[in-house]
């Protein structure tokens, strides 16, 4: 006869194995559903960019960052240097 400890150990092992199989089945089901949802067509069409495409994208992104940074700097400069000068000239400060 099996003792309670052996039965409990066997139940725990079976429970663990069942959970592992459930997890495996869920993973396989998710893999099977890839490409069938809202974004499936986009995922199917996606590809790695060529070096030329990557280079152009990087240059355009960098130029945009410089433009936004320059605009922000110009606004800060105007707020700290130009605004007090205008206020003094108009007699508001």
N, C-alpha and C positions, 0 to 999 in steps of 0.2 A: 504494500500500500504506500501511496505517496503521502508525505506529511504536508501539513498546511503551508510550510515554507516552500516546498517544492512546487505545490499547486500555484502559489502566489507568484513564484519566480517564472513559471511557465506562462501564466496569464500575462505577466508584465512583458515577457518576451514576445508573446503573440500580439499584445497591444502595440508594442513598439514596431513590430514587423508590419502590422496592419496600417499603422500611421505612415510608415515609410512608403508602403505601396500606394496609399492614398496620395501622398505628396508627389510621388513619381507620376502617377496618373494625371494629377492636376498640371504638372509641368508639361507633360506630353500633350495634354489637351490645349494648353495655352499656345504651345508651339504650332499646333495644327490650325489655330485660329488666326495666326499672324497673317496679315495681308487680306483679311476678309472684313475688316471694320471700316470706319470712316476714312482712315488714313492709309488703307491698304494699297491703293493705287499709287500714292506718293512713295510709299516704302518700296514698291516694286520698281518704280522708275528711278529711284535714287542710285547714284553712282559716285565713285571717288572722282574729285575734280582733277583735271590735268594740271601740270606745273604752271602752265600759262594762265589758266583760269584762277588758280590759287594766287598767283602773283598779282594779277589784276585786282582781284577781290581785296587782297591785303593792302595794295596801294590806295584803292578807293576808300577803304575803311580808315586807313591812317590819315588821309586827307580830310575826311569828315571829322575825325577826332581833333585834328589841328584847327579846323574851322570852328568847331564848337568851343574848344579851349580858348582860341583867340577872341571869339565873341564874348565869352565869359570874362576874360581879362579886360577887354575894352569896357565892358559894363562896370566892372569893379574899379577900373581906373577913373572912369567918368564919375562914379559915385563918390570916390575918395578925394579926387583932385579937382575935378571940374565943378561939381555941385557946390562946394563951399565958396569957390571963386565967384560963381554966378550969384549965389546968395548975398555975398558981400557987395557985389556990384549993384544989385537991386536994393540994397539996404535992408534985407530981410534978416540978416544975422548981425 
